[in-house]
Amino acid sequence: MALKTIVKITGVNNLSDARYCAGMGVEMLGFSLEKENDNYVSPEKYHEIIGWISGVKFVGEFHKAHLEDMNEILAAYPIHMLQVAREDVMEEIYQRTQSSGVKSIPIIFYIPFTTSRTEAIEASMERFGDCVAYFLLDVAAEVLSDQAALATLRRLADRYAILVGAGVSSENVLNLLNSTTVKGISMRGGQEIKPGLKDFDELANVLELIEVD
């Protein structure tokens, strides 16, 4: 199956999500690697999951950890990409990249998006654009129905590689993709109802809408 845009699934913590999404053409699977996160995946479980999956990129997701802690944790997790949410961590990665001249593993920088923070968001994107593979903007569903907010996303997407997450649904995904040049979307995985049993209704609806005919 091929999709019209890049899709990343965040918070994957079970084999059902991983196998379903890989089979549907999802490009990136994100795993929470911080123990305090509700979707935390241990090294043992992580290796068990990825052993069944091929053809997708594995993303290590961090929200609170310092860079040194992240490096220590990642020794147990083979990943293709790294997602960070702390601006001070992103700054440290940026400084190291600038001083060494060598780019690190591809980075996804997670940024909560609100129209009131547009100036600060743009400043971050301008500073880190050269060492970030994608900016993941966490955008609420109600924001995606606002024309002014969509205009801002359109302007940012024309300059930067953006994935839009959180508020993406079957109701707004086509409008988002048709009215902006965002590189892709991000949706959330979740807990299994019981081993091997998941409710994929909304995710399936979105993926079917963006399937290439």
N, C-alpha and C positions, 0 to 999 in steps of 0.2 A: 504494500500500500504506500502511496506517495501523498504527501500533504503540500498544500499551497504555501505554507510558511513554516518557519522553525517552531517547534513546540518543545518546551521544557516542562517536565513534571517535577515539582518540588516536594520534599518531605516523603519520598518513597521509603517505606519501611517493611515491605512484604513482597514476596515473590509474585503474588497475583497481580499487583500493580505493575511490577517490572515487566513481566512477560506480556501482559495485555498491551501495555504502552509500546514496548518494542515491536510487537506484532502489528500495531496500528501505524507505525512509521514515525513515532516520536524520536527526536534527535538527541535529547539530553534527559538523563534521569538524575535528579538531585537527592542526596542523602544527608540528613542531619547528623553531624559527627560530634555534637556537644551533648554530654550526658544529661544535662538539665532540660534538654529539649524533649517535648512529648513524643516526637517522632524519631528519637535517637536510635541509631543502628549500631550495634556492637561490631567490632572487627570480625568476629566469627559469623554473625548473621550476614554482614556485608559480603564476605567472601562466598557464603552459601548462595546469596542472591545473584551476584554477578557471574557466578560459575554457570548459570543457566542462560545468560543473556549475551548476545553479540550484536554488533552493528549500531550500537548507541554509545554516546559519550557519558561517562560517569562524572558527576559534579559533587565535590565535597562542600557542604554548606555550613557556614559559620555566621553567628550573629553577635556573640559576646566575647569570644576568645581573643587574647593577644596573639601577635604573630608568632612569637616563640612557642607558645602553647600549641598553636595550630601546626607548626612544623613538627612538634613532637607527636601529636596525634596522627598526622598524616603518614608517619612512618609505618603505620599498620594498615593503611588504606591506599591501594593503587587507584589513582584518579586521573582523569584527562583534563579537568578544569576545576578551578577553585572559585567559590562564591563567598564574598565578604560583605559585611554590612556596616562595619565601623569605619568612620572616616579617618580616624587616627591610624588604623591598620592599613587602610588604602594609601595614606600618606607615606607610611614607612615603606610599603612595597614600591611606591613611586620613587622615593629617594634612593632606594637600593638599585632600582632599575636605571635611574639617571647616573648614579656613580659608577656602576659596572658596565653600562652600555649593553647589558644582556637582558632580554625580556624573560620574565619568569613564566611559569605555567600560565596558560590563558586564564584571565580573571573575568568574573562576572561581579559587578559592583551593584549591590542591592540598595535602592533608594526609595523611601516612602514618598509618594508624589501627592502634593496638594497644590492648588493654584496659588495659595498664599506664600508658598516657598519657592516659587519659580525662579526667582533671582539667585537664591542660594544653590538650588539644584543645577542651574546653568553654570554657575561658577565651579562647582565640583566636576561637572562633565568637561568643562574647558580644561581644568587642571589635569585631570586623570585620563583624558581621552586617548593619549598615545600609548598607555599601558593597560588599557581595558579592552577586552574582546567585546563585551556587551554590558550595557547598563540595564539592569532589571528595575523598572519603575513599578512600584506597588500602587496600583491605581484602583480606587473604589468604583463599584459599578455605577453609582450615581454620577461620578465624575465623567465616566465614559459616555454619558448621555448629555453632557453639557457642551454646547458648541464652542464656547470660549476655551474650555479645557482641551477639547479635541484640536482646536487651532494651535494651541501651545504644543501639544504632542506632535502635531504635524510639522511644526517648525523645528522642534528638537530632533525628530526622526530624520529630517533632511540633512542634519549635520552629524548625528551620532548613531551608532548601532544600538538600537533599543529593543528590548523585550518588554512586553506589558503583561503584568500579572495581577492577581487578586480578584479584580472585578470582571474579568473576561467570562462571558457566558454565551450560550447559544443565541441569546437575544441581541448581543451587541458585537459579536466577533466579526461578522462580515462587514458591518459598517466601519469598524476599526480598521480592518485590513484594506477596505476599498477607499477609505478617506485619508489614510496616512501611509507613510513608507516605513513603518516599523518593521524590524527584521523578523519578529515572531511574538509568540505569546507564552505565558507560563501559567500552568494550572497546578492545583495541589493534589497530592496523593492522600492517603488516609489509612485509618485502621481497618483491618479485615473484620467483617462481622463474625466469622469464624474461619479457621484455616481453609484457604482456597475459595472463600465466598466473599465477593465484593459487589457493591452497587455502583456500576459504571455509567448510570443513566446520563448525567449531565456531561461528563467527560466524553462519552460516546457520541452524544448529540453534537458537541463542538467539533470533534474529529471528523464526523461524517459531513458536516457543513464545509469543512476546509479540505476535504479529500479531492485530489485531482481526478477529474473524470477520465 
